[in-house]
Amino acid sequence: MKRVTTILFAFGFLLLAFGKELVAEEIPAAPASITFGKFYQKVLAYYPKLKQQGASVEIAIARKFQASAGFLPRIQGLVSMTTSNDQVYVFGTLLRQRAFTQEDFSLSRLNNPSSRTNYNIGLHGEMPIFDSLQTVYKVKQAKYMVESARYDEAFSKMEVLLVASDAYLHTIAIEKLLSVAEEACKNSEADIKQADELKVKGMVLGADFYASKVIFGSLKTMKNELAGQKDSMHALLNILMGEDPLSPIQLVDALQEGNADNRSLKEWLQEAYKSRPDLHSIEEAIHAQEADVSRERASLLPNISAFGDLNENTQNFDTGGGSFAVGLKGSMDIFEPSYFARVRIAKESLRKLEYDRNIAKDSIAKDVTDEYSRFMSFQENLPVLHEMTDDSGQAVDLTRPLYQEGRKSVADLLDMRQGYIRVYQAYYAALVGSKTSQARLLFLSGQLDESKTRKIISGGE
């Protein structure tokens, strides 16, 4: 009996444990809570375009090292094998191999030597002393291009922040509006149910009842559209983070009104000209091209270098002779047909970059001006829409008792609820528009960073 009891106890324990595993498998995973800071860091770590800019920076740094190598000596190892019966070759090879004898002076051997093989192993080194300033200007040009690439990378980081904040803000707004729509649908469903009961008793007109059902259908359509938009935005957030689009997430940060930046358009433009990383990138590229123009102009100057050779010549690797040579050599182009074309290309490339800078400044002025007008429009409309949300809520609250008293129809009540959702829709659109517009102004003026974006989202100072 005791044995049976023990077996049943063990079986029950295993069944309980197995049952817990089944229950645990059936419970869906809780959505991951994501603050904006956490979301942004994940987007920053994944964003492919930013990684591309990082690679560009590394390439620019490598090119700087490549240019600096022009200051260093160059050493080559040389190996060759030659066989010939050419009289001059054989005579010289015997001397190099330290194998020349008295018999080699005979006319027959001088005129008709046997073929001889020579294995040459050597080192050749060359040290630039003056290379017509080519290396100096190449290093200078590469240095400016490194800075240009870093400015491009900084601008891409701000672009990542702008994309992340835009997606995050719109998702919060959709979730809030969906909550408003769900509440309105829930209350409207109760009103429809009550109206149906009153219709049966003859206290509500059939026309009003069916009109209210049409409005209720419109409310449910709005709610369903918002639910779809919410799922779509959650998928977008996951994609930006490089995660499974269907992973459940829950946003933590709240969307609140706050004090907006009240700088004038002139101040925004001045800050943009001073801080835009892409504008600084063009400036560095211009400096780099100026160095290239100087390099091409200096290419007519002489080139002077020191050289050294160390050679070992042998026929059988047992005996042989070594030699060395050191010296200086110089060269200078007396007539170089492509010189003027190369200088012209460099100068025109510089002019093109200067035009690019002017085009960028004009584009910045246009973008900042347009965004500033948009931002100010949102700022003017936001208080009005905020007041309208309160008014629409009051309208719903006051219409409901009038409907219950028979002084308003159920269609009137649902129409008020529909208007209530539309007012909130306009309000959240203006609130998000105001915040994204402010973030875009900071982006266009080269000032957007994570701390400023967090303040925009939370409405802080």
N, C-alpha and C positions, 0 to 999 in steps of 0.2 A: 504493500500500500504506500509505504514511504517512497519507494522507487517511482511508482506511478505519479505521485504528487510532485516529485522532483522533475520528472520529464515534462509534465504539464506546465510547471512553473517556467522551465527553460523555454518551452515552445511559446508560451504566452509572452515572455520577454522578447524573443526574436520577432514575434508577430507585431508587438508594440513598436519595436525599433524600426522594422520594415515599414510599418504604417506611417511612422513619423517621416521617413524618407519620401514616401509617396505624397504625403501632404505638403512636405517642403518643396517637392518638385512642381506641384500644382499651383503653389502660390506665386504669382507673377512678381518679378523683381521690382523693387521700389524705384521710382524715377530718381535719377541723380540730381542732387541740388547743385545748381551752378550760379555762382556770383559772376558779375561782369569781369572782375579781375581774373578769376579762374578761366573763364571762357576766352578772354583775350590772350592769356598766356598760351592756351592750347592752340588757338588760331595762329599766333605768332610762331609757335614751334612747327606748325604744319605748312603754312602758306607757301606754295611752290614758287611764286614770283619773288618772294623775299629770299628764298634759298638761291634763286638764280642771280639775284643782285649780290648775294654773299660770294658766289662763285666769281662774279665779275671783279669784286674787290681782290680776291686771292690772285686772279690772273694779273691784275694791275700791279700788285706787290711783286709777283714773280717777274714781271717785265722790268720792274725797277732793278731787281737783282741782276737780271740779264744785262741791262744797260751798264751797271756798275762793273760787270766783269771785263769791260773794255779797259779798265785801269790795270788789270792783272796780267802777268806774263802768260804766254801760251806755250805749252811744251808738247811736242809730238814724238811718238816713237816710230821709227822707220825700220822696215825690214824689206830686203829685196834679194833676188837671186838672178844673176846674169851669166850667160855663157856665150862666148864669141871668139872668133879667131881674127878679129879686126886688129891690125898691127898696133894702132895707137891705143886701143882698149887693152890689149894684152900687155903692152909696155907699161901703161899706167897702173894696171891691176897688180902686176908684179911688184911695182914700187909700193903700192898701198898695202900689199900683203907682206911687205918686208921679206920678199922671196927673190929679189933680183940678184943674179950671179954674174960672174965675169963672162961665162959662156953666152949669156943673153945679149952681149954686145956683138956677137958675130953677125955678119951681114945676112947669112942664110936664115938665122932665127929671127932677125929683125924684119926681114922681108916676108918670110913665110912661117910665122909662129904657129905653134899648135894651139888649138882652142883651149880656153881657160875659163873656169867657173869661179865666180866671186859671190860670196854671201856677205851682204852688208847689213850690219845692225847698228843703228844709230839713234841719237836723240837730237831734236832740233828745238831750240827755245828762242822765243822772240818777246821782247819787252817794249811796249810802246812808250816813247818819250814825249812825242808831240804828234797827235793824230788829227791835226787841223780842227781841234776843239769838238770833234764829233762826239766823243764819249761824254764830255762835260754837258753838252746840250741834250744828249739822249737821256742822261740821268735826270737832268732838270725837267725835261718833258715827262718822263715816267713818274717823277714825284708829283707833279701836278695832276696826272691822270689817276694816281692813287687817291688823291683827295677828291677828285671828281667822282670816282666810283663810290667813295664813302658817303658823299652827299646824296648820290642816287639811292644808296641803301637806306639812308635815313629817311628819305622821302617815301620809299616803299614801306617802311615801318609805319609812317603816319597814314599811308593808304590802307594798310592792314587795320589800323585802329579805327579809321573812318568806316570801313566795311563792317567791322565787328560791331561797332556801336550802332550803326544804322540797322543791322539785322536784329540786334538785341532789343533796341527801343521799339521797333515795329512789332516784335513778338510780344513784348509786354503789353503794348497797346491793344493788340488783337485779343490777348487773354482777358484783359479787363473788359473790353467791349463784349466779348463772348459771355462773360459773367453777367453783365447787364442784360444781354439778350435772353439768357437762360432764366434769369429771374422774371423778366417780363413775360416770357412764354409760360412759365409755371403759373404766374398769377392770372394770365389771360385764359389758360386752360381751366382754372377754377371758375373764372367768370363765365366762360362758355358753358360749363357744366351746370352752373346755377341758372343761366339763361335758358338752357334746354328744359330744365324742370319747370321754370316759370312759363315757357312757351306752351307746355302741355296743359298748364292751368289756364292758359289764355291771357296771361299777364304780360307777355312779351310778343311783339309782332313778329311774324315769321320772316318778313323782309329784313327786319333789324337783326334777327338771329343769324340768317344766312349771310348777310353782309358782314357780320362780326366774324363768321367762320372764314370768309375770304381774307379778312385782315389778319386773322390768326394764322392762316396758311402762309401769308406773306411774312409774318414774324418768324415762323418756323423755318422758312426758306432762308431768311437772314441769319438765323442761328446756325443752320447747317453750313452755309457758306463760310461763316466765321470759324466754325469747327474745322472745316477743310483748310482754311487759311492757317489756322493754328498748327495743324499737322504738317502743312507745307513748310511753315517757318521753322518748326522744330527739326524737320529734315535738313533745312538749309543750315541751321546752327551746327548740326552734327557733321554735315559735309565740310563746313568751314573749319571744324576741329579735326577733320580727317578721320571721323568715326563712322560707325554704321548709321545710315540715315534714319533707320527705324528705332534706334535706341531711345527709350523714354527719358525725358529730361524735365526738370522743374526749375524755373528761374526764381532767383531769390530777391534780386534788387527790385525796389518799388519805383514806379514812375510818378514823380511829383513835380509840381510847379516850383520854380525858384527864381531868384533874381538873375536876370539876363545881363549879358555884357552890353553896356550902354556906350561903347566907344563910337566915335563918329566914323563916317566913311573915310575921311582923310587919314585918320589914325590907323584904320585897318589897312589901307593901301601902303602907308609908310612902313608898317610892320611887315607887310608882305614883301616889299622890295628889300627889306633888311634881312628877313629870316627864311625866305623860301629856299629849301635845300636844292631844288632843281635849278634855281637861278644861280646859286653858288656853284653848282656842278658845271654850268655853262661857263661861268667866269674862270674856273680852274682849267677847263678845256681850252679857253682862249689863251690863258697863260702858257699852256702846253704847246699850242700851235705857234705862239710867238717864239718860243724856244726852238721849234722846228724850223721856222723861217731863218733864225740866226744860224742854225746848224747848216742849212743849205747854203747860205751866203758864205760861211766860213770854209766850205768844202774845197775852195780853190787854194787854201793855204797848204804849205808842204806837210808831208808826213815823215816823221823821223822815228826810227826804232833801233834798239840794240838787238843783236842776235848772237847765238852761239850754237855750234854744231860739235857733236861728239860721235865719232864713227869707229867701228871695228870691222875690218875687212879680212876675210879668211876663205880658204878653199876647202879645208877639211875639218874645221873647228878644233884642230889641234895646235896649229900655228897660224899666225896672222899678224896684222899690224893695226894699231890704233892711231887716231889723229883727232885733232880738235881745230876749231876755227871760231874766232870771235870778231865782232866788228860792229859797225854802225852802217845803216843804210837810210837813204832818204829818197823821197819821190815827190813830184809836184806836177799837177796837170798844167801843161802849157796851153792846150786847147781841148776843152771838154764840151762837145756839141750839145749835150743834154743839160748843161748847167743852168742856162737861162730858163729853160722850160721847168726844171725842178724848182727853182726859186719862184717862178710865176705860180706854179701849182700850190706851193706852200702859202704864198701871200693870198691867193684867192680862197684857199681853205680857211684862212684866218678871217677874211672878210665875211665868208659864209657864216662862221660861228658868231661874229658880231651881229649879223642880221638875225640869227637865231635868238640871240639875247634880246634884241628889240622886239621880235615877235613874241617871245615869252613874256616880256613885260606888258605888252599890249593885251595878251591873253589873260594875264593875272589881273590887270585892271578891269577887264570886261567881266571876268568870273566873279571877282570880289564885289563889283558894283551890282551885278545881277543878284548875287546871293544876299547882299546887304538889303536890297529892296524886298526880297522874299522874306528875310528874317524880320524886318520891321513890319511887314504886313501881318505875319503871324503874331507878333507881339501886340499889335493893335486889336486883332480879332480874338485873341485868347481870353481877355477879361470878359468880353461880350458873350462868348460861347460858354464860359464858366457860369456866368449869371443865367444863361439860357438853360443850363442843366438843372439849376435850382428851380427855375420857373417851370420847366417841363415836369419835374418831380411834383411840384405843388399842383400843377394842373391835373396830374393823374390822381393825386390824393384827394383833391376837391371834386373830381368828376365821379369817383367811385360812390360816395354817399348820395350824390344826386341821382346816379343810376339806380341805386337801391330804393330811393324814394320815388322812382318813376319819372323823374324830371329830365333824365338823360337816357338814351338808349345804350344797349350793350355795345353797339357798333361805335357809338361816340367814345365809350371808354377804351375800347381796343385801338381806336384811331389815336387817342391820346398816348397810349402805350407805344404805338408805332412811332409817333412823333418823338417820344421820350428816347427811344433807341437811336433815332436818326440824329437827334441833338447831341447825344453822347458820341455818336460816330464822328460828327463834325468836330466835337471838342477834342477827342483823342487824336484825330488827324491833325488838328492845329497844335496840340501839345507836342506830339511827336515831331511834327514839321518844324516847330520852334526849336526843339532840342537838336534835331539833325541839322537844321540850318545853322545853328550856332557852332556845332561841331565842324560843319563844312567851312564856315568862316575861319575857324581856328586852323583848319587844314590848309585852306587857300592862303592864309597869311603865315604858314610855316610854324605855328605855335601849338599844334595839337599834341597832347601827350596823355598818358594813362590817367594821371591824377585829375586833369581838367575834364576828361571824359566821365570819370566817376562822379564828379561834382555836377556835371550836366544831367546825368541820369537821375541822381538822387535829389537834385534841386538845391544842393548846398552852395555855400558861398565860394 
